[in-house]
Structure formats: C-alpha cells, structure tokens
Amino acid sequence: MRWRRVGWLFVLPALAVYAVFVLRPLALTAQYSLYRWDGVGPSTWVGLANYREVLTDPDLYGAIGHALVLVVFFTGLPVPLGLLAAAVIRRTATRPVRAVLLLPQAVPLVAAGIAWSLLLSSTGAVNRLLDVVGLGGAARAWFGDSSTALAAVGVVGAWVLLGLCTTLLLVGAERIDPALYEAARLDGAGPWAEFRAVTLPGVRRELWVCVAVTAIAALASFDIVYVTTRGGPGDATSVPGFEVFSLAFAQREVGLASALAVVLVVPALAAVAPALRWSR
C-alpha cells in the first residue's frame, strides 16, 4: 500500500499536466460549441444551432468529405507501401537505407509543403520531367488546378507518413522469431508465402497502429493544406482543420469552429476504434 501511494506521487504531476493541456481544452471546446461568440465580446447561448449549421452547410460538410478523401491517400498509400518496404528492408537493406526512408519524418511539415509546392508548380521539376518523357500535355499547376489539388495534397501527406509506417512495421517485423522464417523455408515457402504466413500476422498490431495514426493525421490535417493551397483553388482542398482555423481566427466565429472540431471527433473515433480492436 505504501508503494502504491509513492507511485501515485510520481503519476499525479503527469495527470495534472494532461488535465490542464488536454482535458480542459476539450471541455472548453465542447462548451464554446453551444454559444455564438466572436472570441472577444459577450457570448450568446444557441444550443445545438452550431451543430445544425455544420451538418447542413455545404462548405463545411464538403470539408469533412475532403478529409475522408485524404484518408484514402494518407492511409491507403503509406501503409501498404510501408509494409512492402519493411518486408524488403528486413531481408536486404542496410542501416543507411533505413535512415533515408525515415528522413521525411524529420522534415517539418511546413518545409515539406514549401518544397512540394516548388516541385509541383507549373514550372517545377515534375512538369519538366513530364516534358522530357513526352507527356508535356499532362503538365499543370498541380496545386492550382481544382481537379488535382486535393490529390496533390494527399500525395504529399503520403510521402511524409511513409517513413513512419515503414519504421513501425520494420520494428514489428524484427520482433518476429527468426525460427518461424526458418520453419517456413524448410516447408518450401517462397518469399511471398513467407511474407503472407509469417510477416503479415507478426506485424498485425503495428499495422493497425499505422492505420489509426495515418487516419487521424488525414482528419486533422492543417499544415500541408495551409502551406500549399490555403484551402483553394476555391474550396477544393478545404478540410476541417483549415476550416476550424479560418472560422475561429479569420471570421471570428469561435462557436461554429468549436462545433466543427467536436463533429470531427466522430470520424476520428470511427477510424481509431476498429483499428485498436483488431490489433488485439
């Protein structure tokens, strides 16, 4: 009993910090979502009116749809590619190769957004490469075209998250008992059968962690959108994170921004809860 009390003394500071910097802002966000407030003057109670506006306003509703599209890019590209890269690296790659794959995670998102804006501009390296290979007709300002801007943002996010997924899955793959691989080879398993029967089940937990992390990153995306497109052209790349920022600090509608932030929790939980359950 005495040791338990001593343990609580070590835990309480962390709990206090968590309560002040996580739980309290969450509670205030939920509270603000029930008011009409400009962030400075007096607030007015509106109940669930902000939530009705979020769910019926085409622009705000469209922002949530864009975030779901980004989930496809942020999760559908780096997770399977990271799984493939981890399987290959475990067999063949050296430490320098692993470090290179992790580099995108070390680059700040703002710097990555600026670099990709230059690469995908109308005179950038990507369009020049298309010219060289005879596909100049496909060249365009990728972030400035409403038909490609959201996909371009998704590709940048996938590039950033690929290193994280590869690293997590590689750690999981290296935890697998080498005796399982030896047994598979003795049974005549080739590389594909070895991957399917040993590696894939062995990294199941890390795989679903990657799904959860990348889905949350897509739903909460702000940095890349702000740096590359500012939600444009038009509202082609508007996402909830950017809309929350715009509503709260540009349009001074703190209540509506808070309601959108609360609504965003629902798809985030819908993405995380199954991943955590299936990883057990």
Stockholm file with secondary structure:
# STOCKHOLM 1.0

chainA/1-280         MRWRRVGWLFVLPALAVYAVFVLRPLALTAQYSLYRWDGVGPSTWVGLANYREVLTDPDLYGAIGHALVLVVFFTGLPVPLGLLAAAVIRRTATRPVRAVLLLPQAVPLVAAGIAWSLLLSSTGAVNRLLDVVGLGGAARAWFGDSSTALAAVGVVGAWVLLGLCTTLLLVGAERIDPALYEAARLDGAGPWAEFRAVTLPGVRRELWVCVAVTAIAALASFDIVYVTTRGGPGDATSVPGFEVFSLAFAQREVGLASALAVVLVVPALAAVAPALRWSR
#=GR chainA/1-280 SS CHHHHHHHHHHHHHHHHHIIIIIHHHHHHHHHTTEECCSSSCCEECTTHHHHHHHHCHHHHHHHHHHHHHHHHHHHTHHHHHHHHHHHHHHHCCHHHHHHHHHHHHSCHHHHHHHHHHHTSTTSHHHHHHHHTTCGGGCCCTTTCTTTHHHHHHHHHHHHHHHHHHHHHHHHHHHSCHHHHHHHHHTTCCHHHHIIIIIHHHTHHHHHHHHHHHHHHHHTCCHHHHHHTTTCSTTTTCCHHHHHHIIIIISCCHHHHHHHHHHHHHHHHHHHHHHHHHTC
#=GC SS_cons         CHHHHHHHHHHHHHHHHHIIIIIHHHHHHHHHTTEECCSSSCCEECTTHHHHHHHHCHHHHHHHHHHHHHHHHHHHTHHHHHHHHHHHHHHHCCHHHHHHHHHHHHSCHHHHHHHHHHHTSTTSHHHHHHHHTTCGGGCCCTTTCTTTHHHHHHHHHHHHHHHHHHHHHHHHHHHSCHHHHHHHHHTTCCHHHHIIIIIHHHTHHHHHHHHHHHHHHHHTCCHHHHHHTTTCSTTTTCCHHHHHHIIIIISCCHHHHHHHHHHHHHHHHHHHHHHHHHTC
//
